[in-house]
Amino acid sequence: MIDWLGWLATAVFLTSYFTKQSTTLRRIQGLAACLWAVYGVLIHALPVIVANLLVAGVALASSFRRPRFMTTSGS
C-alpha cells in the first residue's frame, strides 16, 4: 500500500509537465512533493520528508506570488 503512494506522487509530478501555465505547474509539483513527504513519513525517511517539505513550500509559495514586471530604463 505504501508503494502506491510513491507511485501516485510520481504520477502527479509527471502530470505537471503537461500544464501550460507555470502557476499550475508549481501547484501540481507542490502537491506531488506533499505526497512524497507523506510517503517519507510512512517509510521513516527523514531526508525524503525534509527535502519534499522544502520543495513543496517553495513551489506553493512561488505559485501564489504576484508576478513582477520588468521595467526598462530609458536608454
KELUMVEX-107448 format. One record per residue (C-alpha): x, y, z; residue number from 0. Coordinates in steps of 0.2 Angstrom, whole numbers, plus 2048, in hexadecimal, padded with zeros to 3 digits. Layout:
# residues N
{{X,Y,Z},NUM} ...
//
This chain:
# residues 75
{{800,800,800},0} {{80E,80C,804},1} {{816,809,7F3},2} {{806,80F,7EB},3} {{808,820,7F3},4} {{819,822,7EC},5} {{813,81D,7DB},6} {{804,829,7DD},7} {{811,837,7E1},8} {{81B,833,7D2},9} {{80B,834,7C7},10} {{806,844,7CE},11} {{817,84C,7CB},12} {{818,846,7B9},13} {{807,84D,7B5},14} {{80E,85F,7BA},15} {{818,85E,7AA},16} {{808,85E,7A0},17} {{802,86E,7A6},18} {{804,87E,79C},19} {{804,88B,7AB},20} {{813,88C,7B7},21} {{807,88F,7C5},22} {{7FE,87F,7C2},23} {{80F,876,7C0},24} {{815,87C,7D1},25} {{805,878,7DA},26} {{804,866,7D3},27} {{817,864,7D7},28} {{813,86A,7E9},29} {{805,85D,7EB},30} {{811,850,7E4},31} {{81E,855,7F1},32} {{811,854,7FF},33} {{80D,842,7FA},34} {{81F,83E,7F9},35} {{821,845,80B},36} {{813,83A,811},37} {{81B,82C,809},38} {{82B,830,812},39} {{822,830,823},40} {{81B,81F,81F},41} {{82C,818,81B},42} {{835,821,829},43} {{841,82B,81D},44} {{845,83C,824},45} {{84F,842,815},46} {{840,83E,80A},47} {{834,847,816},48} {{83F,857,818},49} {{844,858,805},50} {{832,857,7FF},51} {{82B,863,80D},52} {{838,870,807},53} {{833,86D,7F4},54} {{821,86D,7F8},55} {{823,87E,802},56} {{82D,886,7F4},57} {{821,880,7E6},58} {{811,885,7EF},59} {{818,896,7F5},60} {{81E,89A,7E4},61} {{80E,895,7DC},62} {{805,8A2,7E6},63} {{811,8B0,7E4},64} {{80C,8BE,7D9},65} {{816,8C0,7C9},66} {{822,8CF,7C9},67} {{823,8D8,7B8},68} {{834,8DC,7B2},69} {{837,8EF,7AF},70} {{843,8F6,7A2},71} {{84C,905,7A5},72} {{84C,912,797},73} {{85C,910,78D},74} 
//
